[in-house]
């Protein structure tokens, strides 16, 4: 019942955009990403093993409403139970687009499904809100803030019972709670790298995460600043519809309860088809 209510709320928020829709076609993208590590909100999910991440994103006829499906799977054995598929329904739009204080926002609901489990005991749900100010800084830096609320799909699941997964005994860990993510993005333009390309845009990214005690797998996590991430990526246009995007990222781990391996560095390579 709760999941249906969340879907209805997000859908109703999109109604205002339907009247303004100027594009009657369905647009979206298909993406396949290779990751040398899969690090999610500070957690090293697959223990330094590489992973693949296919995804499909659909923009529903220019209404601002969209859907996304994304998979995460390790390229090594032993992590089958951690394979995850994310199903997202979102609405995004912009307020006061002509003003310096223009604000882009996105409201989303996510269902995290672990298909290798026999039941929904590991599944999670999430609501998030993203706010960006693309014109606020004259330097071109775009600040953003993400508010996340995560909770177990089932109140009786093992990620909600506060168990230590390594020992099976009760702990203070839980998959329910809040997270706050503060981000800065900057598109740095340099000279062209490929022939017939006059300029290249390097996307510089920085973020810091405050984890309010949320362990997605039931871990006992501190209420503290957990990690900061710095990254750089750039897209190479292979055709009108296909883009190849390499990226490199480094995480400074500030809380060992989120990642006891310390700092992390990883690379990504994405191939995206836009339609």
Phi, psi and omega in degrees: 000315180298320180297319180296322179296319180296319178298316181297319180298312180297321179296316181296328178294337180276346184301322181298328181281340183295320181294337182262359185296126179250355184243117183266004182259155177272126178240163178173198180208151172242130186227144171229122184240132171260133180236129178292335170215152173251102179251120185238111179052039177098339183274129173276096193291320186248027172056050178071007177273152180286163183213160174244149186219090174277151179206156175226128179234132182237127172266115189278083169062033176072017181276348188095343177275138180213163176229149181218140173232127184222136179249154177223120183216130178290148177272005178239153178286162179099355182237021182301323181292344180262003174299136186222142173238130182253127178244117189238134170245127185219161173228130180224149182196182179227139176257138177050057187299336183271353186263161177297329180268023176308138183232121171270139179220156178216132174244130184218153172237134184234137171248118179264115184248132176252093190292340182283349177274144185288342180226190179265021185296334181263351186291151182230162171231156182212144165242138177220155175229131181239131179233129179231148180239086189288342184245002187291320184260122180295342180284348182097356177289134181249110176275145179219155176226136179237126174252125185238133171238117182244142177207156178293146178293327180237131180293341179260010183284164183290339177278353178252347184276359179061057176250146170281114187294334182282333182244340181080010181255157182301143175221186179262010182282151177203152178268009183253131178157193186244156171220149180234128182236125179248127188231152171228133177232144180216123177272106182266119182266129178232180178294157182298144179260318180267156176300145180064018176243102186293333181210158180229137180256121174263122181268108180266132186226139174219143177208154174226142188240131169254114180262118183270048175084027184259120173245107186305330178257019180087014180293155175273102187247140180289158170270093189194169170294121189264318186195159172232142182234136176233134184211163175219136179214161177206150182254136176249118184280107181278333176202186179297334186243353187239130181232134175254124186233106171273153179208154177228137185223149177226132179249130169263113182272121183256351183222115183291343178289340175272319181208105182278001176274355179084211183291154183228146173226135181210166180235154178228154175218116185245139172242118188238129174251122181253138181224000000 
